[in-house]
Amino acid sequence: MGVIDTLMVQIIQAALAVALAPLLTGLVRKTKARLLCRLGASVFQPYRDIFRLLRKEVVLAPNASWLFSGAPYFVCAATWVAAMFVPTFTFDVRLTPAADLIAIAGLLASARFTLALAGLDIGTSFGGIGASREMMIASVAEPAMLMLIFSLALVAGTTRLADIAAFVQSPALGLHISLMLAFVGLVMIAVAENGRIPIDNPATHLELTMVHEAMVLEYSGRHLALIELAGSIKLLLYVSLISAVFLPWGIAPVGAGATRYGVAILFYLAKLFVGANLLGFFEVTVAKMRVFRVPQFIGAALMLGLLAALLRIVSESL
């Protein structure tokens, strides 16, 4: 494919990320409501919430700086660019050479750091509580993520997503315990990074439990809409990342035609549907843990990544 063709496919993938992210959030909420024997809101309710917030006026505190006003735009942009790096229905996109796990981790870390600074900018107690808890979680989650990336790099020989997916699809893959451990660890990191149960409850506003919501309580209007959209894109990113690394089947290869792209998009939608249902089932069956037990949960993911790397090193030496 030429430069123009790969650029058009990249634009389609970027548009899909924004278009499907609120739907994924709505599917998770609908699944949880059904499992709790409730009707629940429509799966399209997140779209209505975002459009309603975009029409509302922005209210800023008198002491808000440029950082507070600009943080939602940077957080949404960084998360969106990170989602564009993850191959969803094809590897033949313009940003494939830059689709690196370390780059994705860096973009997400930058967005988290910016949002934590914005939570501290106003000087409210809720913002300070949320920012401190977010940094406590990040101090364990980021090393765990890097350790999992290191273990995947040892197995596949690279940190590029396209090459990792090609390795997983190859007939010579065999049975890799390291990949299984990395899969469990990445799922745990995805739960923690998105503030889902048992780490955080996105539906609560209790000051004793909330983490992410505490940092964004002062936002309103289009700023809050961008943050909500960024949260949905981040959830979509992790579901896409897990499917691209560990379940890459169905992704269109380089040079595929329009028909193959259509089939690949259907495979991708099926993966999102299954991921939303599994996440909703998981959140219904577990209870939220105490805030100070969160490092233990994420520490388990760190140990899984370390164990995966050690097993890979030992197996190569035998």
C-alpha positions as CSV (number, residue, x, y, z in Angstrom):
1,M,0.0,0.0,0.0
2,G,1.1,3.5,-0.6
3,V,1.5,6.4,1.8
4,I,-1.9,7.7,1.1
5,D,-3.6,4.4,1.6
6,T,-1.9,3.7,4.9
7,L,-2.7,7.2,6.0
8,M,-6.4,6.6,5.2
9,V,-6.5,3.4,7.1
10,Q,-4.8,5.1,10.0
11,I,-7.5,7.8,10.0
12,I,-10.2,5.1,10.0
13,Q,-8.6,3.4,12.9
14,A,-8.3,6.7,14.8
15,A,-12.0,7.5,14.1
16,L,-13.0,4.0,15.3
17,A,-11.2,4.5,18.6
18,V,-13.2,7.7,19.3
19,A,-16.5,6.3,17.9
20,L,-16.4,2.9,19.8
21,A,-14.9,4.0,23.1
22,P,-18.1,5.3,24.6
23,L,-20.0,2.3,23.3
24,L,-17.5,0.0,25.1
25,T,-18.2,1.9,28.4
26,G,-21.9,1.6,27.8
27,L,-21.6,-2.1,27.2
28,V,-19.8,-2.7,30.4
29,R,-22.4,-0.7,32.4
30,K,-25.2,-2.6,30.6
31,T,-23.6,-5.9,31.4
32,K,-23.2,-5.0,35.1
33,A,-26.9,-3.9,35.3
34,R,-28.2,-7.1,33.7
35,L,-26.1,-9.3,36.0
36,L,-27.5,-7.3,38.9
37,C,-31.1,-8.0,37.6
38,R,-31.6,-4.3,36.7
39,L,-32.6,-2.8,33.4
40,G,-29.8,-0.3,33.3
41,A,-29.2,2.6,31.0
42,S,-28.9,2.3,27.2
43,V,-25.5,1.4,25.8
44,F,-25.6,4.7,24.0
45,Q,-25.9,6.7,27.2
46,P,-22.2,7.6,27.4
47,Y,-22.6,9.4,24.0
48,R,-25.5,11.4,25.3
49,D,-23.5,12.3,28.4
50,I,-20.5,13.5,26.4
51,F,-22.7,15.6,24.0
52,R,-24.6,17.1,26.9
53,L,-21.4,18.1,28.6
54,L,-20.1,19.6,25.4
55,R,-23.1,22.0,25.3
56,K,-22.7,23.1,28.9
57,E,-20.7,26.1,30.0
58,V,-17.2,25.7,31.6
59,V,-17.0,26.9,35.2
60,L,-13.5,27.6,36.4
61,A,-12.3,28.4,39.9
62,P,-10.8,31.9,40.3
63,N,-7.4,30.5,41.1
64,A,-7.3,28.0,38.2
65,S,-4.2,28.3,36.1
66,W,-3.5,27.4,32.5
67,L,-2.5,23.9,33.6
68,F,-6.0,23.2,34.9
69,S,-7.7,24.4,31.7
70,G,-5.2,22.7,29.3
71,A,-5.0,19.4,31.1
72,P,-8.2,17.9,29.6
73,Y,-7.0,18.6,26.0
74,F,-3.6,17.1,26.6
75,V,-4.9,14.0,28.5
76,C,-7.5,13.3,25.7
77,A,-4.9,13.9,22.9
78,A,-2.2,11.7,24.6
79,T,-4.6,8.9,25.2
80,W,-6.0,9.1,21.7
81,V,-2.5,9.0,20.2
82,A,-1.6,6.0,22.3
83,A,-4.8,4.2,21.1
84,M,-3.8,5.0,17.5
85,F,-0.6,3.0,18.1
86,V,-2.5,-0.2,19.0
87,P,-3.4,-2.2,15.9
88,T,-7.1,-2.9,16.0
89,F,-8.2,-4.4,12.6
90,T,-4.9,-4.2,10.5
91,F,-1.2,-3.7,10.9
92,D,-0.9,-1.8,7.6
93,V,-1.3,1.7,9.1
94,R,0.9,4.7,9.0
95,L,2.0,4.6,12.6
96,T,2.9,0.9,12.6
97,P,6.7,1.6,12.9
98,A,6.0,3.8,16.0
99,A,3.6,1.3,17.6
100,D,5.9,0.4,20.5
101,L,4.8,-0.7,23.9
102,I,7.2,1.6,25.6
103,A,5.9,4.6,23.6
104,I,2.3,3.7,24.7
105,A,3.3,3.4,28.3
106,G,5.1,6.8,28.1
107,L,2.0,8.5,26.7
108,L,-0.3,7.1,29.3
109,A,2.1,8.0,32.1
110,S,2.3,11.6,30.8
111,A,-1.5,11.8,30.7
112,R,-1.7,10.5,34.3
113,F,0.9,12.9,35.5
114,T,-0.8,15.9,33.9
115,L,-4.2,15.0,35.3
116,A,-2.6,14.6,38.8
117,L,-1.1,18.1,38.5
118,A,-4.4,19.5,37.5
119,G,-6.1,17.9,40.5
120,L,-3.5,19.7,42.7
121,D,-3.8,23.0,40.9
122,I,-7.1,24.2,42.4
123,G,-5.9,23.4,45.9
124,T,-9.1,21.5,47.1
125,S,-8.8,18.6,49.5
126,F,-10.5,16.2,47.1
127,G,-8.1,17.0,44.4
128,G,-5.1,16.5,46.7
129,I,-6.5,13.2,47.9
130,G,-7.2,11.9,44.4
131,A,-3.8,13.0,43.1
132,S,-1.9,11.4,46.0
133,R,-3.8,8.1,45.6
134,E,-3.2,8.2,41.8
135,M,0.5,8.6,42.3
136,M,0.6,5.9,44.9
137,I,-1.0,3.5,42.4
138,A,1.2,4.8,39.6
139,S,4.4,4.1,41.6
140,V,3.6,0.4,41.5
141,A,1.6,0.2,38.2
142,E,4.3,1.7,36.0
143,P,7.1,-0.6,37.1
144,A,4.7,-3.5,36.7
145,M,3.9,-2.4,33.2
146,L,7.5,-2.0,32.3
147,M,8.3,-5.4,33.7
148,L,5.6,-7.0,31.6
149,I,6.9,-5.2,28.5
150,F,10.4,-6.5,29.3
151,S,9.0,-10.1,29.7
152,L,7.2,-9.8,26.3
153,A,10.3,-8.4,24.7
154,L,12.3,-11.4,26.0
155,V,9.7,-13.8,24.5
156,A,9.2,-12.1,21.1
157,G,12.5,-10.3,20.8
158,T,11.0,-6.9,20.3
159,T,8.6,-4.3,21.8
160,R,6.9,-3.5,18.6
161,L,3.3,-4.6,18.6
162,A,3.2,-5.8,15.0
163,D,6.2,-8.0,15.5
164,I,4.9,-9.4,18.8
165,A,1.5,-10.2,17.1
166,A,3.4,-11.9,14.2
167,F,5.3,-14.0,16.7
168,V,2.2,-15.1,18.6
169,Q,0.6,-16.0,15.2
170,S,3.6,-18.0,14.0
171,P,3.3,-21.8,14.1
172,A,6.6,-22.1,16.1
173,L,5.1,-20.3,19.1
174,G,4.5,-23.5,21.2
175,L,3.6,-23.4,24.8
176,H,5.0,-20.3,26.6
177,I,4.3,-20.1,30.3
178,S,5.8,-16.6,30.2
179,L,3.1,-15.4,27.8
180,M,0.4,-16.8,30.1
181,L,1.8,-15.0,33.1
182,A,2.2,-11.8,31.1
183,F,-1.4,-12.0,30.0
184,V,-2.7,-12.3,33.6
185,G,-0.4,-9.4,34.7
186,L,-1.5,-7.2,31.8
187,V,-5.2,-7.8,32.7
188,M,-4.5,-6.8,36.3
189,I,-2.7,-3.6,35.1
190,A,-5.6,-2.8,32.8
191,V,-8.0,-3.0,35.7
192,A,-5.8,-0.8,37.8
193,E,-5.0,1.8,35.1
194,N,-8.7,2.2,34.3
195,G,-9.9,2.6,37.9
196,R,-12.2,-0.4,37.7
197,I,-13.3,-2.6,40.6
198,P,-11.6,-3.8,42.8
199,I,-9.2,-0.8,42.5
200,D,-11.7,2.0,42.2
201,N,-15.4,2.3,41.5
202,P,-16.1,4.7,38.7
203,A,-19.7,5.1,39.8
204,T,-19.1,6.4,43.3
205,H,-18.3,9.8,44.7
206,L,-17.5,8.9,48.2
207,E,-14.4,10.7,49.4
208,L,-13.1,7.6,51.3
209,T,-12.9,5.4,48.2
210,M,-12.7,7.5,45.0
211,V,-9.4,8.0,43.2
212,H,-9.9,9.2,39.7
213,E,-13.2,11.0,40.4
214,A,-11.6,13.0,43.1
215,M,-9.2,14.6,40.7
216,V,-11.9,15.7,38.2
217,L,-14.6,17.0,40.6
218,E,-13.8,20.6,39.7
219,Y,-14.2,20.1,36.0
220,S,-17.3,20.9,34.1
221,G,-18.6,21.4,30.5
222,R,-16.4,20.5,27.6
223,H,-13.4,19.9,30.0
224,L,-15.3,17.1,31.8
225,A,-16.5,15.8,28.4
226,L,-12.9,15.4,27.2
227,I,-11.9,13.7,30.4
228,E,-14.8,11.3,30.2
229,L,-13.9,10.6,26.5
230,A,-10.3,10.0,27.5
231,G,-11.3,7.5,30.1
232,S,-13.4,5.6,27.6
233,I,-10.6,5.6,25.0
234,K,-8.2,4.4,27.7
235,L,-10.4,1.4,28.4
236,L,-10.7,0.7,24.7
237,L,-6.9,1.0,24.4
238,Y,-6.3,-1.7,27.0
239,V,-8.9,-4.1,25.6
240,S,-7.4,-3.6,22.1
241,L,-3.9,-4.0,23.4
242,I,-4.6,-7.3,25.1
243,S,-6.4,-8.6,22.0
244,A,-3.6,-7.4,19.7
245,V,-0.8,-9.0,21.8
246,F,-2.3,-12.2,23.0
247,L,-5.3,-12.7,20.5
248,P,-4.1,-11.2,17.2
249,W,-6.1,-13.6,15.1
250,G,-8.5,-11.8,12.7
251,I,-6.3,-8.7,12.2
252,A,-5.8,-8.0,8.5
253,P,-2.2,-8.5,7.3
254,V,-0.3,-5.9,5.2
255,G,-1.6,-5.5,1.7
256,A,-5.1,-6.8,2.5
257,G,-8.1,-5.6,0.5
258,A,-11.2,-3.8,1.5
259,T,-13.2,-7.0,2.0
260,R,-10.5,-8.3,4.4
261,Y,-10.6,-5.1,6.3
262,G,-14.4,-5.4,6.7
263,V,-14.0,-8.9,8.1
264,A,-11.2,-7.7,10.4
265,I,-13.4,-4.9,11.8
266,L,-16.1,-7.5,12.6
267,F,-13.5,-9.6,14.4
268,Y,-12.5,-6.5,16.4
269,L,-16.0,-5.7,17.3
270,A,-16.5,-9.2,18.5
271,K,-13.4,-8.9,20.7
272,L,-14.7,-5.7,22.2
273,F,-18.1,-7.2,22.9
274,V,-16.5,-10.2,24.7
275,G,-14.1,-8.0,26.6
276,A,-16.9,-5.7,27.8
277,N,-19.0,-8.7,29.0
278,L,-16.0,-10.3,30.8
279,L,-15.1,-7.0,32.5
280,G,-18.7,-6.5,33.6
281,F,-18.9,-10.0,35.0
282,F,-15.6,-9.6,36.8
283,E,-16.7,-6.3,38.4
284,V,-20.0,-7.8,39.6
285,T,-18.4,-10.9,41.2
286,V,-15.6,-9.1,43.2
287,A,-15.7,-6.4,45.9
288,K,-13.8,-3.2,46.0
289,M,-10.7,-3.5,48.1
290,R,-9.3,-0.9,50.6
291,V,-7.2,1.8,49.1
292,F,-4.1,0.8,50.9
293,R,-4.4,-2.8,49.7
294,V,-4.2,-1.7,46.1
295,P,-0.4,-1.8,46.0
296,Q,-0.6,-5.5,46.9
297,F,-2.9,-6.2,44.0
298,I,-0.6,-4.3,41.5
299,G,2.4,-5.8,43.2
300,A,1.1,-9.2,42.2
301,A,1.1,-8.1,38.6
302,L,4.7,-6.9,39.0
303,M,5.7,-10.3,40.4
304,L,4.0,-12.0,37.5
305,G,6.0,-10.0,35.1
306,L,9.2,-10.7,37.0
307,L,8.4,-14.4,37.1
308,A,7.6,-14.4,33.4
309,A,11.0,-12.8,32.6
310,L,12.9,-15.2,34.9
311,L,11.2,-18.3,33.4
312,R,12.1,-17.0,29.9
313,I,15.7,-16.5,30.8
314,V,16.0,-19.9,32.5
315,S,14.3,-21.7,29.6
316,E,16.7,-20.2,27.2
317,S,19.7,-21.3,29.2
318,L,18.6,-24.9,29.3
